[in-house]
C-alpha cells in the first residue's frame, strides 16, 4: 500500500501547521486559517456523495452540514495547536491542490485512510520540523525524517539512510542514500521511488489507474484497491 511510504507528507493530513507568505487573494494557495473548513468541506461532500448508508454510519454525522461543521472545527483546532508548538511545516500550495484534487476525484477512485479522504497532493502538505536529535517522544510526524526513534525519544535519519531525505527524495535501500524521486518512465522497485502522483507499475514509474482498470497490486490503483477480479475498485468509505 502506498500510504505508509509518505506518511510524513500527511501528518495524517489533519496534523498541519502554518507557513509564511500564504495569501487569501492567491487562488493557488490555501491559507492555514481556512484549512479546516475547506478540507472538511471537500471530504464531507465526497463522503456523502459516494458512501452508502452503512458506510456513512461509521462517520457518525447526521448529514453533510454537520460533517462540515464538526470535522472542520476539529481539524482547525489541531492545526492551531500544532502551529503554536511549531511541530510541522505547511505548504499552502499543496494544500490547495489537495482540496481541489479531492473535489475532482470520482467515487470509483476514492482513497480513504481512517476518516480522511486523500489525493496525491495531500501527501505533500506537511512535514515535521524536527531534525536529527530533536525530541519527539514517539511521534514520527514531528520529525523531518518521519522517523522518531522510540528507544531514545528523538528524531533519527530517514529510515534506511544515514541522513534526512528532502521532500522530493526517497531512501535508496541499495545505496542507503537519499535519491531524487523518479520521473514517468523510469525503472523502479517501489512506489516510494516515483514522484507523486506516479506509482511503480510493473517496474516503471507511471500514473496510477482509474476504477475499473486492470491491476495486479493495490499500488496500481488511485484508490489503492485492486479487487479480487484484478480490477481497480473504490475503497470502502469506512476506510477498511
Steps between C-alpha positions, in 0.01 A plus 500: 500500500634843408390696804770400754779596260415870535332535836727795584325686217160439657550540868182324437389819329321629806833576667599811308657829599554834332756642262587861437404678183160344427235739372123468482506703176716241322278223357793257493543496878286391792579713808540309824204686651271345235647148501248339738191639329611431144647155557194392700274644232669299226509181707140521623367574152682196364399270786131591488505482122675161472429294811204274569291515820698227677832671429366843596399364841868454588564874452251593775359809329127558453553675165756678286447834676579349839803325350634831365442681829635240742788369290605848394513618861704199614744528211552872551553453874770241432667739258497787747652286774778371278564850369552630852742214573680525165514124445426490128528718191215565258502544122200718405531421128497124560203553732305677224584223253398237756153650549449555126611145419262351758212699351586371152541134603222270374348256748667210316843641593424593861797456736401488867751467784337486840253787487695695237445519126831548322640596160861515369581853619368425849819302563707817447317742728696467819827378639649482847743775597722296734851425380715209611516501880185707553268376774202312354404247771318251274358731230639444150308799363710756687822382331614619155603139443166359622714280723474541875736257672283392792797338674642847572201723422677710238482541123732283295594498131259385231445127550759303306730802453756689704358845420161673479369477145353810335131544427559391139727206589472139613743268679671267254517169684788379282733794564348606833511855369233755409412526131269724296154373416484341157302632203245317288659216304790443740559151638400446863468240771235673715248785489711705743758553224257674261400867506132541601249435360699223327524148637719204411307290247668187368841642591447841337388835645159566346161660580276296725192346339136603532217287634414212269850476350698177517748474790743261663557663840338779704768756408385476137174677591419857603272357768768255617246221454563218253188287520509118493400506134821698430335834435539831682201566723381768740615482857229448760399830658564363849869484417518121531 
